[in-house]
């Protein structure tokens, strides 16, 4: 019974993929090369065809001028790697076949991957979560200098933190000071890979000299959906004698700000401050040694810490 699923996966993976259904316009059948537009339901058309029709030929939904940036980024990444969509899909399907094959004899020596990376998933696309950047990157747990790491070093070095890793759980601690207003995004380059530290502060009431602010903060992983539960994070924020603490597994790479804030799966608290007051942030990322699916936290611990 157990081998049937693997054989079925191999059979499906070896079937020819309908690449044009994803990477070609369904109207003119030309490969996507520049701006890709999408209807309200998400179906894609090239910009030229979208300008000539009012409704989607697949579902009859309206076109509102929305671009499909994710698909554009995927095609851009293929171009950067000198890969056509056909060859890229072929490589992905070959990887799927290898993943579905029976596990080889573990008594044979394995030198290709380290013990730490051997338990992680094959390379998968992730999205850069730095400010004004949504570039699609390929993860690779078998090497420290993965594509996300190189991207952060070359494109976002100004907002890159490289905390020291220690302990059996590969814990990496970080500390920084920020202003109490605005959106702050940092990339954490650790031994476990790249994580995004996102801190959003919004003034919800202002009386001229001071105001009431609300801060939300979380750690998001540049890793596959199946790997996020393997990482744990902690955050502590202090401002004007108040300390807020939050611990949880890292967030899924594809979760958006409304997803996370709307479900309260992040550090969240309100405080009174002046616009020039500083906020101290310290935290950590590490391996989730329990290696089990934890229920997401939806509460933040807040305490008053007087300065004696």
N, C-alpha and C positions, 0 to 999 in steps of 0.2 A: 504493500500500500504506500509506504513512504517513498519509493522510487518513482511512482507514477507522476507525482507533482514535478520532480526534476526533469523527467523526460518530456512532460508537457511544456515546461518552460523552455527547454532547449528547442523543441519543435517550433514553438511560437517565435522564438528569437531568430531562428534561421529562415523564417519566411521573409520575402522581399518587402521592404517598408515603402509605404506610399508617401515618399518624401515631398512630392509636389503638392500634396494636400495641405502641408504645413508651410512650405517655403516658396510657394508660387501663388500668384494671384488667380483666383478661380474664374475671373472674367476674361483676362487677356492671356492667361497661362504663362506669363513671363515670370522668371525668378525675381523675387524681391531684391532690390538693390539699394533703394534709398528710403524715403519716408514710407512707413506702412501705416495705413489708417485702419480703424476698426469701427464696427457698428455698435449699437447699444448692447448687443448680446455678445460681443467680443470676436466676431468673425472678421478676418483680415482681408484687405484689398490694397493694391498698390495705389499711390496717391493719384495717379493719372485717371484710373478707372473710378475711384471714389469721387472725383470731381465731376464725373459725367453721369452719375446715378444718384438718386435721392434716397433709395432704400437698398438694403442688403439683398443680393440675389439668392442668398441661402435661407434667410429667415424673415425677410421683409421688414426688419427693424430699420430705424433711421440712422443716418450718419450725422454725427454732431461735430465732426472735425477732430475727434480724439485719435491720437497716435498710439500705436502699440510699441512702446519703448522697449519692453522686455524682448520681443521678437527681433527688433532692430539690433539690440545689444548682442543677442545670441549670434546673429548673422555677422556682426562686426567682429566678434571673437573668432568665429570660423575663419574670416578673412585674415585676421592677425596671425593665425596659425597655419595659413595657406591651405585650408581645408574647404572643400566644397560641402554643401549640406549632405550630399549622398555619401561622401567618404566619412564624414563625421558620424552620421547615423550608422554606417557600417561598423565603425569602431565601437560605438556604444552597444550595438547588438552583439558583437563578438565578446565584449566584456560581460554582457548579460549571460551569454552561453557559458563562459568560464565560471561565472558566479553560480550557475545552476548545476555545474558538474559535481560529481561526488567528491568529498574531501579526500585529498591524497593521504598516503601513509605518513602519519606524524612522526614516525621513527626516523625518517630521512632528515638530514640537516637542512635548516632553512636559514639562509643568509641574506635574502633580498630585503626583508623588512625587520625593523626592530620589534622587540616584544611589546612596546608601548603602542606602536602603530598597527600591529597585526590584528588587533581587535576592532579596528575602525573600518568603515564602509569604503567601497571603491570611490574614485573621484566623481563628484557630482557638481552641478552648477549652483553657485550661490551669488547673492547680490551684495555689492558693496553698500554699506549703510552710512557712509560718511556724507557730510553735508554737500548737497548739489552733485552727488555722484551715485549712479545706480548701475555701474558697470557690472556685467555678469562675469564671474570668475569661476575657475574650476578648482575644487578642493583636491588635495592629495595628501593623505595622512602619512604616506610613506617617506615624506621628506619635509624638513623644517622650512626650507625655502620654497614653499608652495606658491602658486600663482597669487592667492590673496596676500601672502606675506610680501612678495616682490611688488605688488601693486601698492600696498601701503607705504613701503619704503620709497618708492619712486613718485607717488602722487600725493601722499598725505603725511609726509614726514614731519610737518609742522605740528600735527595733532596726533603724533605717534608716541605711545608710552611703551617702554620696554622693561617691565618689572622683572625682578630677579625671581627665579623659580627655586623652590626648596621643598624638602619633605617627600615622603613616599607618595603623597597625593598630588604632587607637582603643583603645589600652591604658589600663586604669583600675587604679591601684594602691590597695591598702587595707592598713591596719595596725590591730591592736587587741590588748588584753591581757584575758585571761579567767582564771577559776579553773580548776584542773586537774580538776575533777569536774563532772558534770552535762552536760546537752544544751544547746547554744547554737545559735541560729538567727538569722541576720541577712539583711536584704534589701539587695542592692547595686543602687542606682539609677544606671545608667550611660547613656552616650550610645547604647549598643547595645541598651538595654532593661533589664529587671529580671532579676537572678540571685539565687539563694539560696545563702548560705554556711552549711553545716551542719557543726557540730563536735560530736561525741559522745565523752565521756570516761567510762569506767567503771572503778571500783575492783574489780579481780579478786582482790586479796589484801590484807589489812590486818593489821598487828601491833600496833596501838595508837597509834603516833605517825606512822608512815609506811605506805605501801602501794604495791602495784604497780598501775599504771593502764594502760589501753589506750585510745588515741585513734584515732578514725576521722574523716576530714574530706573534704568534696568540695564542688564548686560545681555547682548544678543550675539549668538555664535555664527561665525563664518564656517559652518559645517553642515553636513546633510541633516535632514529631518530625523533620520534614525539615530544620529549620534548626539543630538542635543541633550538627551537625558543622561548622558555619560559625564556631563560637566555641571558643576555647582558653582554658585557665585554668592557673594555677600556684599552689601553696600551699607555704609554709615555716613550720614550727612549731618553736619552741625552748623547751626546759624542762630545767633542771638540767644544763647543758652538753651537751645532745644536740640535734641539729638533724635534722629529718625534712623531706624535699623530695619533692614529687609534681607532675608536669605531665601534663595530659591534655585532651582535648576535654571540654566540659561534659556533665553527665549529662542524660539524657532527663527531661522534666518528670514523666512518669507512672511513673518507676521508684521503688520503695519502698525503705525502709531495708534490709530483708532482702535485696532484689535486689542492691543495691549492695555492702553489706558481705559478703554471702555469696559474691560473685564476686571480691572483693578489688579492685574497680575504684575505689579511693579511697586516700587517704593513710591508712596504718595502721601504728602502732608502739606498743611498750610501754616504760614507764619507771617508775622509783621516785621517789616524791615525797611530800610532806606535803600534807594537804588544802587548806592555805592557800597553797601555792606558786602563783605566777603562770605562765601560759603565754602566750608572745607568738606572734601569728599575723600573717603578712603574705603577700600574694599579689596576683594580678592576673587580670583577664579581658581578652580582646582578640579581634580577628578571627583566624580560622585562615587565614592567607594562602595556605597550600597548597591550601585548598579541596578537600581529598580525604578520603576515608574512612580514618582512621587506626585501627590496631588498638588496643584499649583497653589501657592499662597495668595490670599487676597486681602491681607491685613499688613499694616506697617506698625511696628512698635515705636512709639514716640514717648520721650521722657524729658523732663525739665532738668537741666544740669547747671545749677548756679555756680558762678565763678567766685569762690571764697578767697 
